[in-house]
Amino acid sequence: MIEAKKKEQAQKEKEEAEKRAKKEPTGSVEEITEEEAEAFEREQREKEEAAKKASEAPVATPAEEATPEEEEDEEDKGKIIPINNGAKFDHYEYTQTLQDLTVSFYIPEGVKAKNLDIVITAKRMKVAIKGQAPILEGEWNKTIKTEDTLWTIEDVDGRRVV
């Protein structure tokens, strides 16, 4: 009989606490029963013990564990590398916006403008070093304005770029 009264009392206290929690703003002090307090403390001890065990677990050495970057490198071999709404290939890369297209070609040291064979028409483009196979040659997806085209030779990141 005494146990039934204790359970009933605990149930009433729990209901009152829930009502107060609904009325009070978050972060307020909430009254809990002894049983709830013991359960909370038990959970906290279990969490602390689990964290302690996790920190004592052996740590994998770099030789044992591949980094995500290394995994991606092996998976991405031979794939196109996207950059700034464009892509990067072995001999050239490009970036684009709605208005502009920038194509950068890598050329060997010592190559001068007079050694290049660059032809840009409204429908086609060809870039080559004179006497060699083209670095890039093909048709534009749409007709371009040739009067708005420009090319230069620059040194970028230690490489010669047209």
C-alpha positions in Angstrom: 0.0 0.0 0.0 2.8 2.4 0.8 4.5 1.6 -2.5 1.3 2.4 -4.4 1.2 5.8 -2.7 4.9 6.5 -3.5 4.3 5.6 -7.2 1.2 7.8 -7.3 3.1 10.7 -5.6 6.0 10.3 -8.1 3.5 10.3 -11.0 1.9 13.5 -9.8 5.3 15.2 -9.3 6.3 14.1 -12.8 3.1 15.5 -14.3 3.5 18.8 -12.5 7.1 19.1 -13.6 6.0 18.5 -17.2 3.4 21.2 -16.9 5.9 23.7 -15.5 8.4 22.8 -18.2 5.8 23.7 -20.9 5.1 27.0 -19.2 8.7 28.0 -18.4 11.2 29.1 -21.0 14.1 26.7 -22.0 17.0 26.7 -19.7 14.9 27.0 -16.5 15.4 24.8 -13.4 13.3 21.7 -13.4 12.5 19.7 -10.3 13.0 16.0 -10.7 12.5 13.0 -8.5 15.2 11.0 -6.7 14.8 8.2 -9.2 15.2 10.5 -12.2 18.3 12.1 -10.6 19.9 8.7 -10.1 19.1 7.6 -13.7 20.6 10.9 -15.0 23.8 10.4 -12.9 24.1 6.8 -14.1 23.9 7.9 -17.7 26.5 10.6 -17.1 28.9 8.0 -15.5 28.4 5.6 -18.5 29.1 8.4 -21.0 32.3 9.4 -19.1 33.5 5.8 -19.0 32.8 5.3 -22.7 34.7 8.5 -23.5 37.6 7.3 -21.3 37.7 3.9 -23.1 37.6 5.6 -26.5 40.5 7.9 -25.6 42.6 4.9 -24.4 41.9 2.9 -27.7 45.0 2.3 -29.8 45.5 5.0 -32.5 46.2 3.9 -36.1 49.5 5.0 -37.5 49.6 6.8 -40.9 50.9 3.6 -42.5 47.9 1.6 -41.3 45.3 4.2 -42.2 44.8 5.9 -45.6 43.7 9.5 -45.5 40.6 10.5 -47.4 42.7 12.6 -49.7 44.8 9.5 -50.7 41.6 7.5 -51.3 40.1 10.2 -53.5 43.4 10.5 -55.5 43.3 6.8 -56.3 39.6 6.8 -57.2 40.0 10.0 -59.3 42.9 9.0 -61.4 42.1 9.7 -65.0 39.0 11.7 -64.2 38.3 15.3 -65.1 39.2 17.7 -62.2 36.5 20.4 -62.0 37.7 24.0 -61.3 35.6 27.3 -61.3 32.9 25.9 -63.6 35.4 24.3 -65.9 37.9 21.5 -65.8 41.6 20.7 -65.7 43.3 18.3 -68.1 46.9 17.3 -68.8 47.8 20.0 -71.3 45.2 22.6 -70.6 42.5 23.8 -68.3 39.5 26.1 -68.6 37.1 28.2 -66.6 33.9 29.9 -67.6 31.1 32.2 -66.7 28.0 33.1 -68.7 29.9 35.8 -70.6 33.6 34.6 -70.7 35.6 31.5 -71.3 39.3 31.3 -70.3 41.4 28.5 -71.6 45.0 28.1 -70.4 47.5 25.9 -72.3 50.8 24.7 -70.8 53.8 25.2 -73.1 57.5 24.4 -72.5 60.0 27.0 -71.3 61.6 29.1 -74.1 58.6 28.9 -76.4 57.8 32.4 -77.7 54.7 33.8 -79.4 56.3 33.5 -82.9 56.7 29.7 -82.2 52.9 29.3 -81.6 50.3 28.4 -84.1 47.0 29.8 -82.6 44.0 30.1 -84.9 40.7 31.3 -83.4 37.7 31.6 -85.7 34.0 32.1 -85.1 33.4 28.3 -85.2 36.8 26.7 -84.5 40.0 26.9 -82.4 43.5 25.4 -82.8 46.5 25.8 -80.5 49.8 24.2 -81.4 53.5 24.8 -81.3 54.7 25.2 -84.9 55.8 21.9 -86.4 54.0 19.8 -83.6 50.7 18.2 -83.2 48.0 20.5 -81.8 47.7 20.9 -78.1 44.0 21.5 -78.6 41.8 21.7 -81.7 38.1 21.6 -82.1 34.8 23.4 -82.8 33.0 25.8 -80.5 29.7 24.8 -79.1 28.3 28.1 -80.4 29.5 30.8 -82.6 31.9 33.3 -80.9 32.8 36.9 -81.5 36.4 36.7 -82.7 37.0 40.4 -82.2 36.6 39.8 -78.4 39.3 37.1 -78.3 42.7 37.6 -76.7 45.7 35.5 -75.9 48.9 36.1 -74.0 51.9 34.1 -72.6 52.3 34.3 -68.8 54.2 32.4 -66.1 51.7 31.0 -63.6 52.8 28.8 -60.7 56.1 28.1 -62.4 54.6 27.0 -65.7 54.4 28.8 -69.0 50.7 29.4 -69.9 49.1 30.7 -73.1 
